[in-house]
Amino acid sequence: MTSKAHLFPHTQDQLKETAADILRCAAQRGASSTAVEISEGNGLSVTVRHGALDTIEHNRDQAVGVTVWIGKQRGDASTNDLSLPSIQQTVAAAVDFARHAAKDACTGLADAHLLEHTPPSLDLFHPWLIDAEAAAELARRAEQAAFDTDARIRNSEGATVCAQHGQFVLATNHGFLAGYPYSRHAVSCVPIAQQGRNMQRDSWSSSKRSAIELAAPEAIGRYAAERAAARLQPRTLSTRMCPVLFEAPLAAGLLGAFVRAVSGGALYRRISFLVDSLGERVFAPHIQIHEAPHQPRAMGAAPFDQEGVRARAREVVRNGVVQGYFLSTYSARKLGMQTTGNAGGAHQLILRSTRTRDEDDLRAMLKKLDTGLLLTEVMGQGVNYVTGDYSRGAVGFWVERGEIQYPVEGITVAGNLKQMFKNIVAVGADVYANGTKETGSVLIERMTVAG
């Protein structure tokens, strides 16, 4: 790849100058308010399969998004061409759309006093100047470690190394002008185990802002192989009610379901099972959910949201009780509330339990489960966010007296998220922090498991 100084075609100052030009152009064309976002990025993704180079992908992209208001009428347009003629055409299109749009009393820029004009540095940009040859070598190390772990690893869907860099600038005509560069890097491996005619695949990955914080490729390959081999010769289960332990990566999905249910769009449309849940006990009393947008180097960290509104650390759930929603300016106005700085979604979220002890690793959580299902993979889109009904195809392990007995597949786990949240018995210290949500494994007291 190129040098650190030339990762992007433009500097932050150049992007800010272009954004300011767009604001002036929009005002000249009759816009009463304008917001513009300019972004550009580049990356490398290399996949190795059976030790041989499979794919090399380079990406380089840029985009300009322009939103204008003429009073309470809104228009949007975008382009991936930063030339002056293209930008002028984009602004003209946005203004034209606004003139023909219906009036909406809730639309408009965020309130000026909520903007983050002096954003803190969150250490989100760690360039990884790796070339395709070096990336391929790291991928080979991950895949070879998988093959070396167990003789039953007979095949592979490959190992991949990704290095991604981006930057953006956000500007509005009421004085907001800020942006920053960021990075996301990852290593993953997907081995396939075989015993007789039975074949099973599994995977593992590590994703960080800084490449030096990534797990070693050999560790990723070994753990992926152990997971795939452990799934061989699965059984099914007869229908029963039993405790279910969601492995940490799946528990992050439960946290995501909660976020979706208490996000503004679902709430003001009243298509969520958690409508009017503010101040209500939704989780078990020992559950705490904290939003931590200023956590350095976190994948979900951000000093401000997509509207420039200041991101704030806050308790979203305290002792099981909902303390706040996830609102943009528009959804907040629809609800008669104030934005929470979540235009674009939640920031870094952390789910914890006051019952969790430092020694509550996965083995300890299996002891708490005692006899029941350890869930490691779910399939399908079986979540009804209007009712909270939850039904997913599942893969995992049957556990008795705290010890894994055998792998299971071809089953379905079902319940209702309202009851599932309230029936969380424990949260592990085996925290999975590979994305924007941090949680350990989550033990739910009782769910339906159908064979």
KEKE-43780 format. One record per atom (N, C-alpha, C, O): x, y, z. Coordinates in steps of 0.05 Angstrom, whole numbers, plus 5000, padded with zeros to 4 digits. Example, Ala and Ser with C-alpha at 12.3 -4.5 7.8 and 13.67 -1.06 7.14 Angstrom:
526448865156;524649105156;526449345156;528549345169;525749555142;527349795143;525850015157;526850235161;
! end
This chain:
501749765000;500050005000;501750255000;504250235001;500550474999;501950724997;502950815025;502350675045;504351035027;505451125052;503251245069;501051315059;503751255095;501751355114;500851645107;498551715110;502651795097;502052075090;500152105066;498952315062;499951895050;498351905026;496251685025;495651585003;495151615048;493051405048;490551505034;489051345022;490051765036;487551875024;488252085003;490352215005;486552124983;487052314962;486952604972;488252784961;485552654994;485252925004;486052935034;485852735048;486853165043;487253215071;484653285084;482653345071;484553275111;482153365125;481453655118;479153725115;483553825117;483054105111;481854135083;480054305079;482753985063;481653995037;478653915036;477054035022;478053695051;475253615052;473553825066;471253865057;474553955086;473054165100;472554405081;470454525082;474554465065;474254685045;472054615025;470454785018;472154365016;470054284996;467254285009;465354374997;467054195034;464554205048;463454485051;461154535048;465254675058;464454955060;463455065034;461555215033;464854985012;463955074985;461154964979;459555114967;460554724987;457954604982;455754754998;453654804987;456354825023;454454975039;453755245025;451455325025;455855385015;455355635002;453755604976;451955754970;454355384961;452955334936;450055284942;448255374927;449455124963;446655064969;445155314978;442855354970;446455484993;445155735002;444455904978;442356034977;446355924959;445856084935;443555974918;442256124904;443055714920;440855604905;438155604920;436155494910;438155724944;435655754958;435155574982;433055584993;437155414989;436855245013;436855415038;438555585041;435055355056;435055495082;436955365102;437955485120;437355105099;439154945116;440454735099;439254635079;442854655106;444354455091;446154295109;447354405128;446354035103;448353865116;449753715094;448553625075;452353685097;453953535077;455953355091;457153425111;456253115080;458252925090;459952835066;458852755046;462552855069;464452765049;466152545061;467252585083;466352325048;467852095058;469551975037;468851995013;471751855045;473451705026;474851485042;475451515066;475451265028;476651045041;478150865022;477750884998;479650685033;481150495017;481750255034;481850265059;482250035021;482949795036;484049565019;484049584995;484949365033;486049125021;484848885035;484648885060;483948685020;482948435031;484248205015;483948194991;485548025030;486947805017;486047545029;485947515054;485247355013;484347095022;486146875011;486746874987;486846695028;488546465021;486846215026;485546195047;486946025008;485545775012;487345545005;488545534983;487645355023;489545135020;492345235014;493845124998;493045455027;495745565025;496245725000;498345854998;494345714981;494745854956;493146114956;490946124968;494146314943;492746564941;490046524926;490046424904;487846604939;485246574927;484246834915;483546844892;484147044931;483247304921;484847534933;485747514956;485247744918;486347994927;484348214919;483848244895;483348354938;481448574932;482448834942;483048864966;482649034925;483349304933;480749474929;479449444909;480149634949;477949814945;478850104950;480450164968;477750284935;478250574939;475650714931;474750684908;474450864949;471950984944;471751254957;473251324975;469951414947;469351674958;466451744953;465351644934;465351914969;462551984966;461952254978;463252344998;460052394967;459052644978;455952614981;454652554961;455052655005;452152655009;451252935018;452353055036;449153035004;448153305009;445253295017;443653175003;444553415040;441753435048;441053735051;442553875065;438953815038;438154095040;435254115050;433653935046;434654335062;431954395070;431154665059;432654865060;428754675050;427454935043;425154955061;422954845056;425555095084;423555085105;423354805116;425354705127;421054685115;420654415126;420454205104;419353985108;421554265080;421654075058;424553985055;426454155054;424953735053;427753615052;428253485026;426553355014;430753515017;431753374993;434553264997;436153385010;435053034985;437652904988;438752824961;437252744943;441352844958;442652744933;445552674940;446652774960;446752504924;449552424929;451052374903;449852344882;453652374906;455352314883;457952194893;458752234916;459352044876;462051944884;464152094868;466452004867;463452314856;465252474840;465652744854;463752894857;468052804863;468553054878;469353284860;470253494870;468953264833;469553484816;467453704820;465153644828;468153944813;466354174817;463754144802;461554184813;463754074776;461254044761;459353834774;456953874776;460553604783;458953394795;457653494821;455353434827;459253634837;458253734863;455953934858;453953934872;456354114838;454254304832;451654174823;449454254831;451953964807;449553814798;448153674821;445753664823;449853574840;448653434863;447153624881;444953564890;448253864886;446854064902;444254144888;442254174901;444454184862;442054264847;439854054849;437454114852;440653794848;438753574850;437453574877;435053534880;439053614899;437953604926;435953834930;433853794942;436654074919;434854294922;432254244906;430054314916;432454124883;430054064867;428253864881;425853894882;429553664893;427953464908;426553594932;424253534937;427953784945;426753914968;424254074959;422254084974;424454214937;422254374928;419754214922;417454314924;420053964916;417753794909;417053604932;415153444930;418453624955;417853444977;415553554994;414953794994;414253365008;412053445026;413253575051;415553515059;411853755063;412753885087;412553685111;410753525113;414553705128;414653535152;415653705175;417853795175;413953735195;414553915218;416853825234;418053985249;417553565232;419753455249;422453455236;424453395249;422553515210;425053495196;426753745202;425753955211;429353735196;431153955200;433653885214;433953655224;435554075215;438054025228;437753985258;435754065270;439753865271;439753835300;440054115313;441054295300;439054145337;439354395351;442254465356;443854295363;442954715351;445854795351;447154745378;449554685378;445754785400;447054755426;447754465433;449154415453;446854275417;447453995422;449853895406;450753665410;450954065389;453153975371;455853955386;456254105406;457553785377;460253745388;462253895371;463253795351;462854145380;464654315364;467554255370;469354335354;468154135393;470954065400;471153775406;471453695429;470953605386;470953315390;473553205402;475653285394;473353035422;475752915434;477052715415;475652595398;479652685418;481052485402;480652215415;481252175438;479652015399;479051755410;480951535400;480551295404;483151615386;485251425378;484051215359;484550975363;482551295339;481151115322;482651045296;481750885280;484851185291;486251155265;489051035270;490851155281;489350785260;491850635262;492450515235;491750275231;493750655217;494250545190;495850285192;497750265207;495050105175;496549855173;497549845144;496149775126;500149905141;501249925114;502349655105;504749625101;500449475103;501149195095;500649165065;498649265055;502349015052;501848955023;500648685020;500348535040;499848614996;498448364991;500148124998;499047925009;502648134993;504447904999;504547855029;504347625038;504848065045;505048035074;502347945085;502247785104;500148055074;497447975083;496947685078;495847535094;497847585054;497447305047;499047125066;498146905073;501347215074;502947055092;501647025120;501646805131;500447245129;498947225154;496547035152;496046875170;495147055129;492946875125;493846585123;492446405134;496046535110;497146255109;497746155137;497245925143;498846325154;499546235181;496946155196;496945965211;494846315193;492346245206;491245985196;490445815212;491145955170;489945705158;491645465165;490545255171;494345495163;496045265169;495745175198;495844935204;495445375216;495045305244;492545145248;492344965264;490445205232;487945055233;488444765224;487444585237;489844725202;490344455192;492144305212;491744065215;493944435225;495744305244;494444235270;495444065285;492144355276;490844315302;489544035305;489643925327;488443935284;486843685285;486943555258;486443685238;487543295257;487643155232;485043145218;484943095194;482843195232;480243195220;479543455205;477543475192;481343655207;481043895190;482043825163;484443835157;480143755145;480943655118;480643865096;481743835075;479244075102;478644275081;478444545094;478644585118;478144745077;478045025087;476645205068;476845175043;475045385078;473945595062;475845835061;475246045049;478145815074;480146015071;480646175097;479046165116;482746335096;483346525117;483646795103;484746815081;482747005116;482747275104;483947475122;483547475147;485447655110;486647885125;485648135111;485848165087;484448325127;483448575116;484648815130;485048805155;485249015115;486149275126;484549495113;484549525088;483049645129;481249845118;481750115132;482150125156;481750325116;482150595126;480050785114;479250745091;479150975129;477251165119;477451425134;478751445155;476251635122;476051885135;473552025125;472451965103;472552225140;470152365132;470252645144;471752705163;468552815133;468053085144;465053125143;463753075123;463953235165;461153305166;460953605171;462353715188;459153735156;458854025158;455954105156;454453975141;455154305171;452454415169;452554715168;454554835176;450454845159;450555135156;449955275182;449855525183;449555125204;449355265230;451855235247;451855245271;454155195232;456755225245;458254975252;460454985263;457154735246;458654495252;460554425229;459754425206;463054365235;464954285215;467154115229;468854225243;466953855225;468953675238;468953405224;467153335209;471153255229;471452995217;473952865228;475452995243;474452625220;476852485229;477352235213;475552135200;479852135213;480351875200;479951645219;479951685243;479651405208;479251165225;480250925210;480750935186;480550705225;481550455213;480050225225;479150235248;479850005209;478749755219;480349525205;480549525181;481449345221;483049135210;482048865221;480948855243;482448645206;481348395215;482948155203;484148175182;482947935219;483947675210;481847475216;480847465238;481247295197;479147095202;480046835189;481646825171;478846615198;479446345187;476946175189;475546175209;476446015167;474045855166;474845565157;474845505134;475645395177;476345115170;473944935169;471844995179;474344705156;472244505153;473344235164;475444145155;471944125183;472643865195;471043645182;468743685173;472243405180;470843185168;471542925183;473842875190;469442775189;469742505201;467742325187;465242355191;468742135172;466941975156;465542145135;466842295121;462942135134;461442295115;460542565127;459442735113;460942595153;460142835166;462143055163;464543015169;461243285154;463043525152;461743755167;459343795166;463443905181;462544135196;464544365192;466944325192;463444605190;465144845188;464645025212;462545015224;466645175218;466345385238;468445605232;469945575213;468445815247;470246035241;470946185267;469646155287;472946345264;473646535286;475046775273;476246745252;474946995286;476147235275;477047425298;476247395321;478647615290;479447835308;479348085292;480348105270;478048295303;477648545289;478348775309;477148795330;480148955301;481049175318;481649425301;481949405277;481749645315;482649895302;485549885295;486449985274;487149765313;490049745310;490949465304;490049275318;492549425283;493349155276;495049025297;494948775300;496449175314;498149045334;496348935357;497348775373;493849005358;492048895378;490548645368;489048525383;490848575343;489548335332;490748085345;493048075352;489047885349;490047635359;491947515339;491747575315;493747355348;495747225331;494247045310;492346915318;495147045285;493746885265;493646585273;491646445267;495846485286;495846205294;493646155315;492445935314;493246335333;491146305354;488446295341;486746145349;487946465322;485446475308;484946215293;482746105295;486946115279;486645865264;486145625282;484545455277;487745615304;487345395323;484545385335;483345175336;483645615344;481045615357;478745565337;476845425344;479045665313;477045605292;476945305286;474845185283;479345175286;479444885281;478244735304;476744535299;478844815328;477644675351;474644695351;473244495357;473544925343;470644955342;469444775320;467344655325;470744765297;469744605275;469744305282;467844165278;471944215294;472243925301;470243855323;469243625323;469744035341;467943975363;465043935354;463443805367;464444035330;461644005319;461143745304;458943695296;463243585301;462943335286;461043135300;460843125325;459642975284;457742765293;455642885312;455242795334;454243095302;452143215319;449643045321;449142865304;448143095342;445642965346;443443175345;443943415344;440943075346;438743265349;437643225377;438543055392;435643385385;434443375411;431443355409;430243455390;430243215427;427343215428;426443475440;427943625453;423943545435;422843805444;422743815474;421943625487;423744035486;423844065515;424044355522;424644525506;423644415548;424244675559;426744635576;427044445592;428644825573;431144795587;432645065588;431945245573;434645095605;436345335605;437945345579;438645135568;438545585570;440045625546;442245825552;441746045561;444745755545;447045935549;447846035521;448845875504;447446295516;448346415491;451346475493;452146635510;452846355475;455746425474;456046725469;454246845457;458246835478;458447135478;457947255450;456547455450;458947155428;458247275402;455247285396;454347475384;453847085405;450947075401;449547265421;447447385414;450647285445;449547465464;449647755454;447847915461;451747825439;451848085427;449448135408;448548355405;448447915396;446047935379;443547995395;441848145386;443447885420;441147955437;441248245445;439148375445;443548345450;443848635456;443048805432;441749005435;443748705408;442848845384;439848845380;438749045371;438548635388;435648615386;434348825405;432348955398;435548865429;434449065447;434749345435;432949505436;437149395423;437649665411;435549725390;434449935388;435149525372;433149565351;430449625362;428949795351;429649485384;426949525395;426549785409;424349885411;428749915418;428450175431;429750405415;430650605426;429950365389;430850575371;428550735360;426350635357;429050985354;426951185349;425051105327;422651135330;426051005304;424350935282;422150735289;419850765282;422950525304;421050315312;419150425333;416850355333;420150605350;418450715371;416250905361;413950875369;417051095344;414951285336;413051155316;410751245313;413950945302;412050805285;410450595300;408550485290;411250555326;409850365344;409850085333;407849945333;412250005323;412549735312;414649585329;416249425318;414749635354;416649505372;415149395396;413249505406;416149165406;415049055430;415849205455;414949145477;417649405452;418449565475;417549855473;418850035484;415349905458;414150175458;413450255486;412450095502;414050515493;413350625519;414850475542;413750445564;417250375537;418650225557;420550405575;421750295593;420750655569;422450835585;421550835614;419150885620;423350775632;422650755660;421550495669;420850455692;421250305650;420150045656;422449835660;424549865648;421949635677;423849415680;423549225657;421549085655;425549215640;425449045616;427348805620;426748585610;429548845635;431448625640;431248535669;429948665685;432548315674;432948225702;434248455718;435848605707;433648475744;434648705760;437648725762;438648945768;439148515756;442048525758;443448625732;445848645731;441848675712;443048745685;443449045683;441649205690;445849125672;446549395667;447549415638;448949245628;446649625624;447649675596;448649965595;447150145601;451049995588;452350255587;453250315558;454350145544;452750565550;453750655524;456250815529;456251015544;458450735516;461050855521;462350955495;464250835484;461351175484;462251275458;465151375458;466351405437;466251435482;468851555483;471051355492;473151425500;470351095489;472350885496;474450875474;473850815451;476950945481;479050965461;479350705445;479350485456;479650735419;480250515400;477950315397;478150125382;475650355411;473450175409;472150195381;472150405368;471149965371;470049955344;467450125342;466750225321;466050165365;463650325364;464050605376;462050745382;466550685380;467050955391;466551175371;467051135347;465651405380;465251635362;464751885380;463351875400;466052105372;465652355388;462952485383;461952635400;461752435359;459152545353;457752365333;458952185321;455152405330;453552225313;453552335284;454952525278;451852225267;451752305239;450552575234;450452675211;449552705255;448552975253;450353175267;449753415268;452553085278;454353255292;453653295322;454953445336;451553145331;450753175359;452753025377;453752805371;453453155399;455353055418;454452775428;452252745437;456352585427;455852325438;456552325468;458552435476;454752215484;455152215513;455151935525;453551765517;456951895544;456851645559;454351645576;453751855588;452951425578;450451415593;449651135600;450550945587;448051115620;446750855627;444250825611;442350985613;444150625594;441750575578;439850395595;437350435593;440950205610;439350045628;440750035655;443149975656;439250105676;440350095703;438649915720;436249955723;439849705731;438449515748;435949405733;433849365745;436249355707;434149245691;432149435680;430449365664;432349695688;430349895680;431450065657;433750155659;429850105637;430650265614;430850555622;428950675631;433250675617;433750955624;433751135599;433451375602;434051015576;434051185552;433751025527;434250785526;432851165505;432551045479;434951115462;436951225471;434851035436;436851115416;435451285395;434151175377;435851545397;434351725381;436051915364;438152005373;435151965340;436252175323;434552425328;432652415343;435352645315;433752885318;430952845308;429052935321;430652725285;427952685273;426252505290;423952575297;427252275298;425652085314;424952205341;422852155352;426852365353;426352495378;424052695376;422252705393;424052845355;421853045351;419252895347;417152995356;419252675333;416752525329;415652425355;413252395359;417452375374;416652275400;416352495421;415652435444;416852745413;416752965432;418952955453;418653035476;421352855444;423652825462;426052965450;425753105430;428352925462;430853045452;432652825442;432752605453;434152875420;435952685409;437952585430;438752735448;438652325428;440652215447;443352195434;445252075445;443652325410;446252305396;446752045383;448951955382;444551915374;444851655361;443851645333;442951435323;443951865318;443451855290;445551675277;447951725280;444651465264;446551275254;446851025271;448050825263;445551025295;445650785311;447050825338;447951035345;447050605353;448350605379;451350625376;452550545356;452650735397;455550735398;456450495415;454850305419;458850485424;459850255438;458050185462;457650355480;457049935462;455149855483;456449625500;457749455489;456049645526;457149445545;454949335562;453649485576;454549075561;452548935577;453948795600;455848645595;453148845624;454348725648;452148635667;449848715665;452948475686;451248385708;452648445734;455048405737;451148535754;452348585781;453148315794;454548315814;452148095783;452847835794;455447715783;456547525793;456447835761;458747725747;461247745764;461847965776;462747535766;465347525780;467547495759;467147395737;469947585766;472247565748;472747285738;473647245716;472147085755;472746805748;470546675731;470646435726;468446835724;466246715709;466846695679;465646825662;468746515673;469446455645;467346265634;465446195647;467846175609;465845995597;465445735613;463245635615;467645625623;467445385639;465645425664;463945255671;466045655677;464445715700;461445755692;459645675707;461045875669;458245915659;456945655653;454545625656;458445455643;457345195638;456545065664;454444925665;458045115685;457245005712;454545135720;452845005732;454345395715;451745535722;449445425705;447245385715;450045365680;448045245663;447144975673;444744905673;449044815683;448644545694;447644355672;449344225659;445044345667;444044175646;442244335627;440244455635;443144355602;441744515583;443244545557;444944375551;442744755542;443844795515;445845025515;445145245523;448244975506;450145185499;449745245470;450145075452;448945495464;448245575437;450645715425;451645905436;451545625401;453845745388;453345865361;454946015350;451045805349;450345915323;447345915320;445945725327;446246135309;443346145302;443146225273;444846345261;440846135261;440446185233;437546285228;435846245245;437246425206;434646525199;434046795211;435546895228;431746915203;430947175212;428547165230;426747325228;428546965248;426146915264;425747085288;425346985310;425747345285;425147535307;422947725298;423247865278;420747725312;418547905307;418748135326;418248115350;419648365315;420148595333;417548735342;417648915360;415348665331;412748775340;411848635365;410948755384;412148365365;411248205388;413448125407;412948055430;415948115396;418248015412;418647715409;420447605421;416947585393;417247295390;419947235376;420747365357;421247025387;424046955378;424046665372;423346495389;424846595347;425046315339;427246285318;426946395296;429346145325;431646135306;432545845304;432545695323;433445765279;434845525276;437445535292;438645755294;438345315303;440545335322;442545105320;441844885311;444945155328;447144965330;448445005358;448745235366;449244795371;450544825396;451444565409;452244375394;451344555435;452344315450;450444265473;449644445487;449844005477;448243925500;450143895524;452243765522;449344005546;451044015570;449543885593;447143925597;450943715608;449843585632;451843615655;454143565651;450743695678;452443735702;454843915696;457043865707;454444115679;456544305673;458644215654;460644355650;458243985641;460243875622;458943835595;456643725593;460343915574;459243865546;459143575541;461143425545;456843475531;456443195525;456743125495;458142935488;455543295478;455643235449;454543475434;453043635445;455443515409;454343735393;451543675383;450743435380;449943885378;447243855368;446744045345;447844265345;445143965326;444244135305;441444045296;440343855306;440344195277;437644125268;435544185289;433444055290;436044385306;434144445327;433244745324;434444895308;431244815338;430245085339;430045175368;429145025385;430945425374;430545535401;428445755398;428445915379;426645765417;424445955415;423746065443;424145945463;422646305442;421846445466;420646715458;420046765434;420446895477;419647165472;421647345485;422347315508;422647545470;424847715480;424147855506;425847895523;421547925510;420748045535;421447865559;422547955578;420747605556;421347415578;424247345578;425447305600;425447315555;428347245554;430047455569;431847375584;429447705564;431047915577;430647905608;432547935623;428147855616;427647845645;428647595658;429147585682;429047385642;429947125653;432947085649;433846855651;434447295645;437347265645;438347215674;437847365692;439546985677;440446895703;443346985709;443947055732;445046995688;447847065692;449047165666;448147095645;451147325669;452747425647;455647365653;456647425675;457047235634;459747155639;461747375637;461247595627;464147315648;466447495645;467947445619;470047565614;467047255603;468347175578;467447375556;466147305537;468247625560;467247845543;468247815514;470647765509;466347845496;466947845468;466848135458;464748265459;469148245450;469248535443;470348565414;472248715410;469148415396;470148415368;468748625351;469448675328;466648755362;465148955347;464349185365;465849265382;461949285360;460949515374;459449445400;458449625414;459149185406;457749105430;459448915446;460648725435;459648965472;461348805490;459548665510;458048795525;459748405510;458248245530;459647975533;460847875514;459347855556;460147575559;457847395551;455747495541;458147145555;455946955550;453547015568;453947115590;451146955558;448747025573;447046775577;446446625559;446446725603;444946485610;441946565615;441346735632;440246445599;437346495602;436046245615;436646025608;434346305635;433346095653;431845875638;432145645645;430345945618;428545745606;427645835578;426746055574;428045655559;427045695531;426045435520;426645225531;424545445499;423645205485;425745125465;426545285448;426544875466;428344755446;426844535432;425944345444;426644565405;425144365390;426944225370;428544355357;426643955369;428143795351;426943785323;427943655305;
! end
